[in-house]
Amino acid sequence: MRLEPLLSARFSHIPPVNVPRYQKYPLGDGQPIHLLEYLQTFSHLFAAETTSQIPHTYPTMGGRRTSEVSITSNASLALDSLTLPNITSLTQKWWGTKRVDYALYCPEGLNNFPTHALPHLFHASYWESNDVISFILRQISRPEYMASNIADSDKDMHSFTPCQPREKWQKKRTSVKLKVSRNITANHRANDVIVKEGATQVITARFMYGPLDVVALTGEKVDIHVMKNMRSGEWTFLSTELTDKSGRVSYAIPEDKTLTYGLYPVKIVVRGDHTSIDFYLAVVPPKTEAVVFSIDGSFTASMSVTGKDPKVRAGAVDVVRYWQELGYLIIYITGRPDMQQQRVISWLSQHNFPHGLVTFADRLSTDPLRHKAEHLRHLQIDSEIVFQAAYGSSKDITVYQSLGLKADQIFIVGK
C-alpha cells in the first residue's frame, strides 16, 4: 500500500525507499530520503512541459547521501527543469520534507506461509524489527543534540543517591542467610498504588531474594523516597521502616507529607545492601476514568509471558496506545504471583506497551479471577475509579461483568 501516489500521481512511477538492513548497515546506507532530492533526480517527471507518455526506466538512487547544504543548493538547480510553482504546489501538500513510502525487507521464506497467517507474522516481525527501529532513530536524532542527550541521560541514571550509607544488617541471621544462599539476586516488588485524593496514602512492598523467594528480608531497615516533581528529578526522603517477619513493609504517609493529585515515582532502598524497588503512587480525583487490561493470555500469542520472549499479540500495543492517547488511566492487572513482577514488567517495557499502573496477586493463588475482581472492586468503591472499557481473555468476562460493565465495554484482544 502506498500513500505518495495519492499526494502526487507521478510518484506511482517512483519506487518507495528501501529501508536498509540493520545487520548490514547499522548507520544507514546513505540512500537519499529528502523530497527535494527526488524532485531533482526525477525532474523529467515533474517538469511542467511533461504531459505526455512517462518513461518507466529511471536512474538508480545510490551512492553517498547528499548533505543538508547540498540539498539546499541543489534545489536551485532543479529549477532549470522545474518551475517554482510546481515545486511549491507539491511541497505544500506534502507531509514534512522527506519521502513517505518505504519498503521493508521480507524474507523469502514467508512465501510458504498461508495467506491468513501473514498479517500476524508481519505485525509481530516488523513492529520490533531492528531495521525499522534503527531507521526511525536515525530520522529523529540530531548530531548536535547527541552529546547533550547522552549527558542528560547519564544525569538521570545517576541522579538518585541513597541518603543513608550502607549499614550492617540489623539481624546477624540476615547476613548468614544471604551468604549461605549464594548467587541469589534481589527480587523485591510492590504493586503500583492508586488512591483517591484526600484518602489515606499507604505504600506497601515486599523484600525477597531469589527467583523463588529463598530468603525473606526480616526485621531490616528500608528507606522510603518519593519524587514529588519529575521535572526536577529530585527525590524526597519520607521515612525509614522495618520489614516484618515475611519481608513486608507498610507505610502510611502522614498528613503533613500527603501528596496532592499526580503520579509519583516511589523508591524503597534496603539499608543493608542498597538494593531497591521502584513503583508508582497515583493520586487521582474522584470519578477518574480508566481502561483495564488483563495481562493473562490477552497480550501474548503464547500462553505465558514468562516464556522465552513470547511474541506480542498483533494489535495489542496499538489498542492500549489508543486509549492512552484519549487520556484514560491505563491499568494492567494479572492473577500471576508477584514473584514474577520484574520479568513481566520488563516484557511490557521491551514490547513498547504504554505506561500503566500494574497490579499482581500477593501470592500464589488458586483463584486468580477472584483476586482480579476484588482489586478492581476496591478501586471502583474506595478510589471511585470509573471503568470505561476492559480487555482480557474469555475467562475475564465474568470479572468485568461483576463490576457492572456492559457487553459493549468488554473486549477480547485479537477477536
ROKEFI-299475 format. One record per residue: z, x, y negated of N, C-alpha, C in turn; residue number from 0. Coordinates in steps of 0.2 Angstrom, whole numbers, plus 5000, padded with zeros to 4 digits. Layout:
 n_zz n_xx n_yy ca_zz ca_xx ca_yy c_zz c_xx c_yy pos
    Z    X    Y     Z     X     Y    Z    X    Y NUM
...
//
This chain:
 n_zz n_xx n_yy ca_zz ca_xx ca_yy c_zz c_xx c_yy pos
 5000 5004 5006  5000  5000  5000 5000 5004 4994   0
 4996 5003 4989  4995  5007  4983 4996 5003 4977   1
 4999 5006 4972  5000  5002  4965 4995 5005 4960   2
 4993 5011 4960  4989  5014  4955 4983 5010 4954   3
 4979 5008 4959  4973  5004  4958 4974 4997 4954   4
 4980 4994 4954  4982  4988  4950 4983 4990 4943   5
 4985 4996 4941  4985  4998  4934 4979 5000 4932   6
 4974 5003 4936  4968  5005  4934 4963 5005 4940   7
 4958 5001 4940  4954  5001  4946 4951 5007 4948   8
 4950 5012 4944  4947  5018  4945 4951 5023 4950   9
 4957 5021 4950  4962  5025  4954 4961 5024 4962  10
 4957 5019 4963  4956  5017  4970 4951 5023 4973  11
 4948 5027 4969  4944  5032  4971 4947 5039 4971  12
 4954 5039 4969  4958  5045  4969 4963 5044 4974  13
 4964 5049 4979  4969  5049  4984 4976 5049 4981  14
 4981 5046 4985  4988  5047  4982 4990 5055 4983  15
 4995 5057 4980  4998  5063  4980 5001 5064 4987  16
 5000 5070 4990  5003  5071  4997 5010 5074 4995  17
 5015 5071 4998  5022  5074  4997 5022 5080 5002  18
 5024 5086 4999  5024  5092  5004 5030 5092 5009  19
 5029 5095 5015  5034  5095  5020 5039 5100 5017  20
 5046 5098 5018  5051  5102  5015 5052 5108 5019  21
 5051 5108 5026  5052  5114  5030 5047 5119 5028  22
 5041 5118 5026  5036  5122  5024 5036 5124 5017  23
 5037 5119 5012  5038  5120  5005 5044 5118 5002  24
 5050 5121 5003  5056  5118  5001 5056 5117 4993  25
 5052 5121 4990  5052  5121  4982 5046 5118 4980  26
 5042 5114 4984  5036  5111  4982 5030 5116 4983  27
 5024 5113 4984  5018  5117  4985 5014 5118 4979  28
 5016 5116 4973  5013  5117  4967 5007 5112 4965  29
 5007 5107 4969  5002  5102  4968 5004 5098 4962  30
 4999 5097 4957  5000  5093  4951 5002 5086 4952  31
 5006 5083 4948  5008  5076  4949 5007 5072 4942  32
 5006 5076 4936  5006  5073  4930 4999 5069 4929  33
 5000 5063 4926  4994  5059  4925 4989 5062 4921  34
 4990 5066 4915  4985  5069  4911 4981 5074 4915  35
 4984 5078 4920  4981  5082  4924 4975 5079 4928  36
 4977 5073 4931  4972  5070  4934 4966 5067 4930  37
 4968 5064 4924  4963  5062  4919 4958 5067 4918  38
 4961 5073 4917  4956  5079  4915 4952 5081 4921  39
 4955 5081 4927  4951  5083  4933 4946 5078 4935  40
 4948 5072 4934  4943  5066  4936 4940 5063 4930  41
 4939 5067 4925  4937  5064  4919 4930 5060 4919  42
 4926 5062 4924  4920  5058  4925 4921 5051 4928  43
 4927 5050 4930  4928  5043  4932 4931 5038 4927  44
 4934 5042 4922  4937  5038  4916 4933 5038 4910  45
 4928 5042 4910  4924  5043  4904 4921 5036 4902  46
 4920 5034 4895  4918  5028  4893 4911 5026 4895  47
 4907 5031 4896  4900  5030  4897 4899 5029 4905  48
 4904 5030 4909  4903  5030  4916 4904 5022 4918  49
 4899 5019 4919  4900  5012  4920 4896 5010 4927  50
 4892 5015 4929  4888  5013  4935 4891 5016 4941  51
 4887 5018 4946  4890  5020  4953 4895 5026 4952  52
 4900 5025 4955  4905  5031  4955 4905 5035 4962  53
 4904 5041 4961  4904  5045  4967 4910 5045 4971  54
 4910 5046 4978  4916  5046  4982 4918 5053 4984  55
 4915 5058 4981  4917  5065  4983 4920 5068 4977  56
 4926 5071 4977  4930  5074  4972 4933 5081 4973  57
 4934 5084 4967  4936  5091  4968 4943 5091 4971  58
 4945 5096 4975  4951  5097  4978 4957 5099 4973  59
 4962 5095 4973  4968  5097  4969 4972 5102 4972  60
 4971 5108 4971  4975  5113  4974 4977 5119 4969  61
 4980 5124 4972  4982  5130  4968 4988 5129 4964  62
 4989 5133 4959  4995  5133  4955 4996 5127 4951  63
 5002 5125 4951  5004  5119  4947 5004 5121 4940  64
 5000 5116 4936  5000  5118  4928 5007 5117 4925  65
 5008 5121 4920  5014  5121  4917 5014 5116 4912  66
 5020 5114 4909  5021  5109  4904 5016 5111 4898  67
 5016 5117 4896  5012  5119  4890 5005 5118 4891  68
 5003 5120 4897  4996  5119  4899 4994 5112 4899  69
 4998 5108 4902  4997  5101  4902 4995 5098 4895  70
 4999 5100 4890  4998  5098  4883 4992 5101 4880  71
 4990 5107 4881  4984  5110  4879 4978 5107 4882  72
 4979 5106 4889  4973  5104  4892 4971 5096 4891  73
 4976 5093 4888  4975  5086  4886 4969 5085 4881  74
 4969 5090 4876  4964  5090  4871 4957 5092 4874  75
 4957 5096 4879  4951  5097  4882 4948 5091 4885  76
 4952 5087 4888  4949  5081  4891 4946 5076 4886  77
 4947 5077 4880  4944  5073  4875 4936 5074 4875  78
 4934 5080 4877  4927  5082  4877 4923 5076 4881  79
 4926 5074 4887  4923  5069  4891 4926 5062 4890  80
 4932 5062 4888  4936  5055  4887 4937 5054 4880  81
 4937 5048 4878  4939  5046  4871 4946 5045 4871  82
 4949 5046 4865  4956  5045  4864 4958 5038 4866  83
 4954 5033 4864  4956  5026  4865 4957 5025 4873  84
 4952 5028 4877  4953  5027  4884 4959 5030 4887  85
 4961 5036 4884  4967  5039  4887 4973 5035 4885  86
 4973 5032 4879  4979  5029  4876 4980 5022 4880  87
 4974 5019 4881  4975  5012  4884 4977 5013 4891  88
 4976 5018 4895  4979  5019  4901 4986 5022 4901  89
 4988 5026 4897  4995  5029  4897 5000 5023 4894  90
 4997 5019 4890  5002  5014  4888 5004 5009 4893  91
 5000 5008 4898  5002  5003  4903 5004 5007 4910  92
 5005 5013 4909  5007  5017  4915 5014 5017 4915  93
 5017 5019 4921  5024  5020  4922 5026 5027 4921  94
 5028 5029 4915  5030  5036  4915 5024 5041 4913  95
 5025 5047 4915  5020  5052  4913 5017 5055 4920  96
 5019 5053 4926  5017  5056  4932 5013 5050 4936  97
 5010 5053 4942  5007  5049  4947 5012 5044 4950  98
 5010 5038 4952  5014  5033  4955 5013 5033 4963  99
 5008 5034 4965  5006  5033  4973 5007 5040 4976 100
 5011 5040 4981  5012  5046  4985 5012 5045 4993 101
 5009 5050 4996  5008  5049  5004 5013 5054 5007 102
 5017 5051 5012  5022  5055  5016 5019 5057 5023 103
 5021 5062 5025  5019  5065  5032 5021 5060 5037 104
 5016 5058 5042  5018  5054  5048 5016 5057 5054 105
 5021 5058 5059  5020  5062  5065 5015 5058 5069 106
 5010 5061 5072  5005  5058  5076 5008 5054 5082 107
 5014 5056 5084  5017  5053  5090 5019 5045 5089 108
 5020 5044 5082  5021  5037  5080 5016 5032 5082 109
 5010 5034 5083  5004  5030  5085 5005 5027 5092 110
 5009 5030 5096  5010  5027  5103 5016 5022 5103 111
 5019 5021 5097  5024  5015  5097 5021 5009 5096 112
 5024 5003 5099  5022  4996  5097 5022 4995 5090 113
 5018 4991 5088  5017  4989  5080 5023 4986 5078 114
 5027 4982 5082  5033  4978  5079 5038 4983 5078 115
 5038 4989 5081  5044  4994  5080 5043 4998 5075 116
 5037 4999 5072  5035  5004  5067 5039 5003 5060 117
 5040 4996 5058  5044  4996  5051 5051 4999 5052 118
 5055 4998 5057  5061  5000  5058 5061 5008 5058 119
 5056 5011 5062  5056  5018  5063 5054 5021 5056 120
 5049 5018 5052  5048  5021  5046 5053 5021 5041 121
 5057 5015 5041  5063  5015  5036 5068 5020 5038 122
 5070 5020 5044  5075  5025  5046 5073 5032 5045 123
 5067 5033 5046  5065  5040  5046 5064 5043 5039 124
 5061 5038 5035  5059  5041  5028 5065 5040 5023 125
 5069 5035 5024  5075  5034  5020 5079 5040 5019 126
 5079 5044 5025  5083  5050  5025 5079 5056 5026 127
 5073 5056 5024  5068  5061  5025 5070 5067 5020 128
 5070 5073 5023  5071  5079  5019 5065 5080 5014 129
 5059 5078 5016  5053  5078  5012 5054 5074 5006 130
 5056 5067 5007  5057  5063  5001 5063 5065 4996 131
 5069 5067 4999  5074  5069  4995 5073 5075 4991 132
 5070 5080 4994  5068  5086  4990 5063 5084 4985 133
 5058 5080 4986  5053  5078  4981 5057 5075 4975 134
 5061 5070 4977  5065  5066  4971 5069 5071 4967 135
 5073 5076 4970  5077  5080  4967 5073 5085 4962 136
 5067 5087 4964  5063  5091  4960 5060 5087 4954 137
 5060 5081 4954  5057  5077  4949 5063 5076 4943 138
 5069 5075 4946  5074  5073  4941 5078 5080 4939 139
 5077 5085 4942  5080  5092  4940 5076 5095 4934 140
 5080 5098 4930  5078  5102  4924 5081 5109 4924 141
 5076 5114 4924  5079  5121  4925 5084 5122 4919 142
 5083 5120 4913  5088  5121  4908 5095 5118 4909 143
 5095 5113 4913  5101  5110  4914 5105 5112 4921 144
 5101 5116 4925  5104  5118  4931 5110 5122 4931 145
 5110 5127 4926  5116  5131  4926 5122 5127 4923 146
 5121 5123 4918  5127  5119  4916 5129 5114 4921 147
 5125 5111 4925  5126  5106  4930 5130 5109 4936 148
 5128 5115 4937  5132  5119  4943 5139 5121 4940 149
 5139 5123 4934  5146  5124  4931 5151 5118 4931 150
 5148 5112 4929  5151  5106  4929 5154 5104 4936 151
 5149 5105 4941  5151  5103  4947 5157 5107 4950 152
 5156 5114 4948  5162  5118  4950 5168 5116 4947 153
 5168 5114 4941  5174  5112  4937 5177 5106 4941 154
 5173 5101 4943  5175  5095  4946 5178 5097 4953 155
 5175 5102 4956  5178  5103  4963 5185 5106 4963 156
 5186 5110 4957  5192  5114  4957 5197 5111 4952 157
 5195 5105 4949  5199  5103  4944 5206 5101 4946 158
 5207 5099 4952  5214  5097  4955 5218 5104 4957 159
 5224 5105 4954  5228  5110  4956 5235 5107 4958 160
 5238 5107 4964  5244  5104  4965 5249 5107 4960 161
 5253 5102 4958  5258  5103  4953 5264 5107 4956 162
 5265 5106 4962  5271  5109  4966 5268 5114 4970 163
 5271 5120 4971  5269  5125  4975 5271 5123 4982 164
 5268 5127 4987  5269  5126  4994 5277 5128 4996 165
 5280 5123 5000  5287  5125  5001 5288 5125 5009 166
 5293 5128 5011  5295  5127  5018 5295 5120 5021 167
 5294 5119 5027  5295  5112  5029 5302 5110 5029 168
 5303 5103 5027  5310  5101  5027 5313 5101 5034 169
 5310 5100 5039  5312  5100  5046 5309 5106 5050 170
 5313 5109 5053  5311  5115  5057 5306 5113 5063 171
 5307 5107 5066  5303  5105  5071 5296 5103 5069 172
 5295 5102 5062  5288  5101  5060 5284 5107 5061 173
 5287 5113 5059  5284  5119  5060 5283 5121 5067 174
 5287 5119 5071  5287  5121  5078 5281 5116 5081 175
 5281 5110 5080  5276  5106  5082 5269 5108 5080 176
 5268 5110 5074  5261  5112  5072 5259 5119 5075 177
 5264 5123 5076  5262  5129  5079 5261 5128 5087 178
 5264 5124 5090  5263  5123  5097 5256 5120 5098 179
 5255 5115 5094  5248  5111  5094 5243 5115 5089 180
 5241 5121 5092  5236  5125  5088 5229 5122 5087 181
 5226 5124 5082  5219  5122  5081 5218 5115 5080 182
 5223 5112 5077  5223  5104  5075 5222 5104 5068 183
 5218 5099 5065  5217  5098  5058 5221 5092 5056 184
 5222 5091 5049  5225  5086  5047 5220 5079 5047 185
 5223 5074 5049  5220  5068  5050 5223 5062 5046 186
 5225 5064 5040  5229  5059  5035 5224 5053 5033 187
 5227 5048 5032  5222  5042  5030 5226 5037 5026 188
 5222 5033 5022  5225  5027  5018 5220 5022 5017 189
 5221 5016 5017  5217  5011  5015 5216 5010 5008 190
 5210 5009 5005  5210  5008  4998 5214 5001 4996 191
 5217 5001 4990  5221  4996  4988 5218 4991 4983 192
 5218 4985 4984  5216  4980  4979 5222 4976 4977 193
 5223 4976 4971  5229  4972  4968 5227 4968 4962 194
 5230 4962 4961  5229  4958  4955 5233 4961 4949 195
 5230 4961 4944  5233  4964  4938 5239 4960 4936 196
 5245 4964 4935  5251  4961  4934 5256 4960 4940 197
 5253 4961 4946  5256  4961  4953 5259 4968 4954 198
 5264 4968 4959  5267  4975  4961 5261 4979 4964 199
 5261 4985 4962  5256  4990  4964 5259 4995 4970 200
 5257 4994 4976  5260  4998  4981 5255 5002 4985 201
 5257 5008 4985  5252  5013  4989 5255 5015 4995 202
 5251 5015 5001  5254  5017  5007 5249 5022 5010 203
 5251 5026 5014  5247  5031  5018 5251 5033 5024 204
 5247 5037 5028  5250  5039  5035 5247 5046 5035 205
 5252 5051 5038  5250  5058  5038 5251 5060 5045 206
 5245 5062 5048  5245  5064  5055 5241 5070 5056 207
 5241 5073 5062  5237  5079  5063 5234 5078 5070 208
 5228 5080 5071  5224  5080  5077 5220 5073 5077 209
 5214 5074 5080  5210  5068  5081 5213 5062 5084 210
 5218 5063 5089  5221  5058  5092 5228 5057 5090 211
 5230 5059 5084  5237  5059  5081 5242 5062 5086 212
 5241 5069 5087  5245  5073  5091 5252 5073 5088 213
 5252 5075 5081  5258  5076  5078 5258 5071 5072 214
 5264 5068 5071  5266  5064  5065 5270 5068 5061 215
 5268 5068 5054  5272  5072  5049 5278 5067 5047 216
 5284 5070 5050  5290  5066  5049 5295 5069 5045 217
 5298 5065 5040  5303  5067  5035 5301 5073 5031 218
 5295 5073 5029  5292  5079  5024 5290 5076 5018 219
 5290 5081 5013  5288  5079  5006 5281 5078 5005 220
 5279 5073 5001  5272  5072  4999 5272 5070 4991 221
 5267 5073 4988  5267  5072  4981 5261 5067 4979 222
 5262 5062 4975  5258  5057  4974 5255 5058 4967 223
 5248 5058 4966  5245  5059  4960 5239 5053 4959 224
 5238 5052 4953  5233  5047  4951 5229 5049 4945 225
 5222 5048 4945  5218  5049  4940 5217 5043 4935 226
 5221 5043 4930  5220  5037  4925 5214 5037 4921 227
 5211 5042 4920  5205  5042  4916 5200 5047 4920 228
 5195 5044 4923  5190  5048  4927 5185 5052 4923 229
 5184 5050 4916  5180  5054  4912 5183 5061 4911 230
 5190 5061 4909  5193  5067  4908 5195 5071 4914 231
 5195 5068 4920  5196  5071  4926 5203 5074 4927 232
 5208 5071 4923  5215  5074  4924 5219 5070 4928 233
 5223 5073 4932  5227  5070  4937 5234 5069 4934 234
 5237 5063 4936  5244  5062  4933 5249 5062 4939 235
 5254 5066 4939  5259  5066  4944 5263 5059 4944 236
 5264 5056 4949  5268  5050  4949 5275 5051 4952 237
 5275 5054 4959  5282  5054  4962 5281 5059 4968 238
 5287 5061 4971  5287  5064  4977 5291 5060 4982 239
 5288 5058 4988  5291  5054  4993 5292 5058 4999 240
 5296 5055 5004  5297  5057  5010 5294 5053 5015 241
 5290 5056 5020  5287  5052  5026 5293 5049 5030 242
 5291 5043 5034  5296  5041  5038 5295 5044 5045 243
 5298 5041 5050  5298  5044  5057 5291 5043 5060 244
 5287 5039 5058  5280  5038  5060 5275 5041 5056 245
 5277 5045 5051  5272  5049  5046 5270 5044 5041 246
 5272 5039 5040  5270  5034  5034 5274 5035 5028 247
 5271 5033 5022  5275  5033  5016 5272 5027 5012 248
 5277 5024 5009  5275  5018  5005 5278 5019 4998 249
 5275 5018 4993  5277  5019  4986 5275 5014 4981 250
 5280 5011 4978  5278  5005  4973 5278 5008 4966 251
 5273 5008 4963  5273  5011  4956 5277 5007 4951 252
 5282 5011 4948  5287  5007  4944 5283 5004 4938 253
 5287 4999 4934  5284  4995  4929 5282 5000 4923 254
 5285 5005 4922  5284  5009  4916 5278 5014 4917 255
 5275 5014 4924  5269  5018  4926 5264 5013 4928 256
 5265 5007 4928  5260  5002  4930 5253 5003 4927 257
 5248 5003 4931  5241  5004  4929 5238 4997 4927 258
 5234 4998 4922  5230  4992  4920 5224 4991 4924 259
 5220 4986 4922  5213  4984  4925 5209 4991 4926 260
 5206 4992 4932  5202  4998  4933 5202 5000 4940 261
 5198 5005 4941  5198  5008  4948 5200 5016 4947 262
 5205 5017 4951  5209  5024  4950 5209 5028 4957 263
 5206 5034 4956  5207  5038  4962 5214 5040 4963 264
 5216 5040 4969  5223  5042  4971 5223 5048 4976 265
 5227 5053 4975  5228  5059  4979 5235 5060 4981 266
 5236 5061 4988  5243  5062  4990 5243 5069 4994 267
 5247 5073 4992  5247  5080  4994 5253 5082 4998 268
 5252 5085 5004  5258  5087  5008 5261 5093 5005 269
 5267 5093 5003  5270  5099  5000 5270 5105 5005 270
 5271 5104 5011  5272  5110  5016 5265 5114 5017 271
 5259 5111 5017  5253  5114  5018 5247 5113 5013 272
 5249 5108 5008  5244  5106  5003 5238 5103 5006 273
 5238 5100 5012  5233  5095  5015 5234 5089 5011 274
 5229 5085 5010  5229  5079  5006 5225 5073 5009 275
 5226 5068 5006  5222  5062  5007 5220 5059 5001 276
 5213 5056 5000  5211  5053  4994 5209 5046 4996 277
 5210 5042 4991  5208  5035  4992 5208 5032 4985 278
 5207 5025 4984  5206  5022  4978 5211 5016 4977 279
 5214 5015 4971  5218  5009  4969 5214 5005 4964 280
 5212 4999 4966  5208  4994  4961 5213 4989 4959 281
 5214 4989 4952  5217  4984  4949 5212 4979 4946 282
 5212 4973 4948  5207  4968  4947 5210 4962 4943 283
 5206 4958 4939  5208  4952  4936 5208 4946 4941 284
 5211 4941 4940  5211  4935  4944 5203 4933 4945 285
 5202 4930 4950  5195  4927  4952 5189 4932 4952 286
 5191 4938 4953  5186  4944  4954 5181 4942 4960 287
 5175 4942 4959  5170  4940  4964 5168 4946 4968 288
 5168 4946 4975  5167  4951  4979 5162 4949 4985 289
 5159 4954 4988  5155  4953  4994 5158 4958 4999 290
 5159 4955 5005  5162  4959  5010 5157 4961 5016 291
 5158 4967 5018  5153  4969  5023 5157 4972 5029 292
 5156 4969 5035  5160  4971  5041 5155 4977 5044 293
 5159 4983 5045  5155  4989  5047 5153 4988 5054 294
 5157 4985 5058  5157  4985  5065 5150 4982 5068 295
 5145 4986 5070  5139  4983  5073 5134 4980 5068 296
 5136 4980 5061  5131  4977  5057 5127 4982 5053 297
 5129 4988 5052  5126  4994  5048 5122 4998 5053 298
 5123 4999 5059  5120  5004  5063 5115 5001 5068 299
 5111 5005 5070  5106  5002  5075 5109 5003 5082 300
 5114 5007 5083  5118  5008  5089 5124 5004 5089 301
 5128 5005 5094  5134  5001  5095 5140 5004 5091 302
 5140 5010 5090  5146  5013  5087 5144 5018 5082 303
 5148 5018 5076  5147  5023  5071 5151 5029 5072 304
 5154 5030 5078  5157  5036  5079 5153 5041 5084 305
 5147 5038 5085  5142  5042  5090 5139 5048 5086 306
 5134 5051 5088  5131  5057  5085 5126 5055 5080 307
 5129 5053 5074  5124  5051  5068 5120 5046 5070 308
 5122 5040 5072  5118  5034  5073 5113 5032 5067 309
 5107 5030 5068  5103  5028  5063 5106 5022 5060 310
 5104 5022 5053  5107  5016  5049 5102 5010 5051 311
 5104 5004 5051  5100  4998  5052 5095 4997 5046 312
 5089 4996 5047  5084  4995  5042 5086 4990 5037 313
 5087 4991 5031  5088  4986  5025 5096 4986 5024 314
 5100 4989 5028  5107  4988  5027 5109 4991 5020 315
 5107 4997 5018  5109  5000  5012 5106 4996 5006 316
 5100 4994 5007  5097  4990  5001 5101 4984 5000 317
 5103 4980 5005  5107  4974  5004 5113 4976 5000 318
 5117 4981 5002  5123  4982  4999 5122 4984 4991 319
 5117 4988 4990  5115  4990  4984 5113 4984 4979 320
 5110 4979 4982  5108  4973  4979 5114 4970 4976 321
 5119 4969 4980  5125  4966  4977 5129 4970 4972 322
 5129 4976 4973  5132  4981  4969 5129 4981 4962 323
 5122 4981 4962  5119  4980  4955 5120 4974 4951 324
 5122 4969 4955  5123  4962  4952 5130 4962 4949 325
 5134 4967 4951  5141  4968  4948 5147 4965 4952 326
 5145 4964 4958  5151  4962  4963 5155 4968 4966 327
 5161 4966 4967  5165  4971  4970 5163 4972 4977 328
 5162 4978 4980  5160  4979  4987 5166 4980 4991 329
 5167 4977 4996  5172  4978  5001 5170 4979 5008 330
 5171 4985 5011  5170  4986  5018 5176 4985 5022 331
 5175 4982 5028  5181  4981  5032 5179 4982 5039 332
 5184 4984 5043  5182  4986  5050 5189 4985 5054 333
 5188 4983 5061  5193  4982  5065 5195 4989 5069 334
 5191 4994 5067  5192  5001  5070 5199 5003 5068 335
 5202 5007 5072  5209  5010  5070 5208 5015 5065 336
 5213 5016 5061  5212  5021  5055 5212 5028 5057 337
 5213 5030 5063  5212  5037  5065 5205 5039 5065 338
 5200 5034 5064  5193  5035  5064 5190 5035 5056 339
 5195 5035 5052  5193  5033  5045 5189 5039 5042 340
 5191 5045 5043  5187  5051  5040 5180 5051 5042 341
 5179 5050 5049  5172  5050  5052 5168 5044 5049 342
 5171 5038 5049  5167  5033  5047 5165 5033 5039 343
 5170 5035 5035  5168  5035  5028 5163 5041 5027 344
 5163 5046 5030  5158  5052  5030 5152 5049 5032 345
 5151 5045 5037  5145  5042  5039 5142 5037 5033 346
 5146 5033 5030  5144  5029  5025 5141 5033 5019 347
 5145 5038 5017  5143  5043  5012 5136 5046 5014 348
 5136 5049 5020  5130  5053  5022 5123 5048 5021 349
 5124 5042 5023  5118  5037  5023 5118 5034 5016 350
 5121 5036 5011  5120  5033  5004 5122 5026 5003 351
 5127 5024 5007  5129  5017  5006 5133 5017 4999 352
 5132 5012 4995  5136  5012  4988 5143 5012 4989 353
 5147 5014 4984  5154  5015  4984 5157 5008 4985 354
 5162 5008 4989  5165  5001  4990 5172 5003 4992 355
 5177 4998 4993  5184  4999  4995 5184 4997 5002 356
 5187 5002 5006  5187  5002  5013 5194 5000 5016 357
 5194 4996 5022  5200  4995  5025 5199 4995 5032 358
 5204 4999 5036  5204  4999  5043 5210 4996 5046 359
 5210 4995 5052  5216  4992  5056 5221 4998 5056 360
 5227 4996 5056  5233  5000  5055 5234 5004 5062 361
 5232 5002 5067  5232  5005  5074 5227 5002 5078 362
 5227 5004 5085  5223  5001  5090 5225 4994 5091 363
 5220 4990 5090  5221  4983  5090 5217 4979 5096 364
 5220 4975 5099  5217  4971  5104 5213 4965 5102 365
 5215 4963 5095  5211  4958  5092 5209 4960 5085 366
 5204 4964 5084  5201  4966  5078 5199 4961 5073 367
 5197 4955 5076  5195  4950  5072 5200 4947 5068 368
 5206 4946 5071  5212  4944  5068 5214 4948 5062 369
 5214 4955 5063  5215  4959  5058 5211 4958 5052 370
 5204 4957 5053  5200  4956  5048 5202 4950 5044 371
 5203 4944 5048  5204  4938  5045 5211 4938 5041 372
 5216 4942 5043  5222  4942  5040 5222 4946 5033 373
 5218 4952 5033  5217  4956  5027 5213 4952 5022 374
 5208 4949 5024  5204  4945  5019 5207 4939 5016 375
 5211 4936 5020  5215  4930  5018 5220 4933 5013 376
 5223 4939 5014  5228  4942  5009 5225 4943 5003 377
 5219 4946 5003  5215  4947  4997 5213 4940 4993 378
 5212 4935 4997  5210  4929  4994 5216 4925 4991 379
 5222 4926 4994  5228  4922  4991 5231 4927 4986 380
 5233 4933 4988  5238  4937  4984 5234 4940 4978 381
 5228 4942 4979  5224  4946  4974 5219 4941 4971 382
 5218 4935 4973  5214  4930  4970 5207 4932 4970 383
 5205 4936 4976  5198  4938  4976 5193 4932 4978 384
 5188 4931 4975  5183  4926  4977 5177 4929 4981 385
 5176 4927 4987  5171  4930  4991 5165 4926 4990 386
 5160 4929 4987  5153  4926  4986 5149 4926 4992 387
 5149 4931 4996  5145  4932  5002 5148 4936 5007 388
 5146 4936 5013  5150  4940  5018 5144 4942 5023 389
 5144 4948 5025  5139  4951  5030 5143 4954 5036 390
 5140 4953 5042  5143  4956  5048 5139 4955 5054 391
 5142 4955 5060  5139  4953  5066 5140 4946 5068 392
 5138 4944 5073  5139  4937  5075 5146 4935 5077 393
 5150 4940 5079  5157  4939  5080 5161 4938 5074 394
 5158 4940 5068  5162  4939  5062 5161 4932 5059 395
 5157 4928 5061  5156  4922  5058 5162 4918 5058 396
 5166 4917 5063  5172  4913  5063 5177 4916 5058 397
 5177 4922 5057  5182  4925  5052 5180 4923 5045 398
 5174 4923 5044  5172  4921  5037 5172 4914 5036 399
 5171 4910 5041  5172  4903  5041 5179 4901 5039 400
 5184 4905 5042  5191  4903  5041 5193 4904 5034 401
 5189 4908 5030  5190  4909  5023 5187 4904 5019 402
 5184 4899 5022  5181  4894  5018 5174 4895 5016 403
 5171 4901 5018  5164  4902  5016 5159 4897 5020 404
 5154 4895 5016  5149  4891  5019 5144 4894 5023 405
 5139 4891 5026  5134  4894  5031 5129 4898 5027 406
 5128 4896 5021  5123  4899  5016 5126 4905 5013 407
 5133 4907 5014  5136  4913  5012 5137 4918 5017 408
 5136 4916 5023  5137  4921  5029 5130 4924 5031 409
 5130 4930 5032  5124  4933  5034 5125 4939 5039 410
 5120 4939 5044  5120  4945  5049 5114 4950 5047 411
 5116 4956 5045  5111  4961  5043 5106 4962 5048 412
 5100 4962 5046  5094  4963  5051 5092 4957 5054 413
 5095 4951 5053  5092  4945  5056 5092 4939 5051 414
//
